[in-house]
Amino acid sequence: GENVEQHPSTLSVQEGDSAVIKCTYSDSASNYFPWYKQELGKGPQLIIDIRSNVGEKKDQRIAVTLNKTAKHFSLHITETQPEDSAVYFCAASKGNSGYSTLTFGKGTMLLVSP
Amino acid sequence: EPEVTQTPSHQVTQMGQEVILRCVPISNHLYFYWYRQILGQKVEFLVSFYNNEISEKSEIFDDQFSVERPDGSNFTLKIRSTKLEDSAMYFCASRRDRGLPGTYEQYFGPGTRLTVT
C-alpha cells in the first residue's frame, strides 16, 4: 500500500518568514495530493491540493509543488503569520478512483512566533 | 458553506460497551469515510462507503466495527465492544461523486473524541 513520509516533524519560524514542509510517497499510481491544516481540537481542514497533471499550484500565500519522478511534493507558506500555527498533514490518494482513501503523513507542527 | 457535522463531540465509555458515532455528511456528497487519529499520531483510514456498501476497509476495521447509512442524511460508525486501544479521535469525511467538479476533495468533520476507560 501507499506510504507517505513527511518532514520536518516540527518547524519554528519567525512571523514573516517562509515555511516549507516536504513529503514523499511510494505508490506511483497516486495522483492526488492534498494538504490539511489541523488546529487544536478540530478536524483537518483542506487548504490546498494538487493533481498529478500539474507541477505547481498557488493560492495567495500558500503553494504546493509536485515532482512525480521523485515522488515528492512540498507545501510552501510565505509571509507566515501567528495564525498559521497548526499541525499540517500531507496526504496521497488515487484521487477520483473508487479507492480514493487518503494516506496521511505524520504531520508537521508549525509554530510561528510574533 | 456546507460542513460535515459529527455527534457527540466527546464520548466516554467503559471497556466492552457498544458506541455509535454519528456523522451528517455534506448533503450532495455520495462517498463517506471514517478515519481515526490516536493522540499525537497521524490520521488513519478506517473505511469508505458508497452506494450503501463498504468500498474499502483497512486492517483496523475488524469485526468489531460496522458502518451504516440508516437514512438519507446520517452515516454511523458502531464499535460493538470497545477496547482501551479504541480511544482516539474519530473523523468522518465526505466526497462528491465522480464526474462532478471537486470530486477529489474530502471534507472532514470536527471529530468525536472517544475515551474508553
Interface residues (C-beta under 8 A of the other chain):
Chain A: Y32 P34 Y36 K42 G43 P44 Q45 L46 D49 R51 F89 A91 S93 G95 N96 G98 Y99 S100 T101 L102 T103 F104 G105 K106 G107
Chain B: V4 Y31 Y33 Y35 Q41 K42 V43 E44 F45 S48 Y50 S55 E56 S58 F91 R95 R98 T103 Y104 E105 Q106 Y107 F108 G109 P110 G111
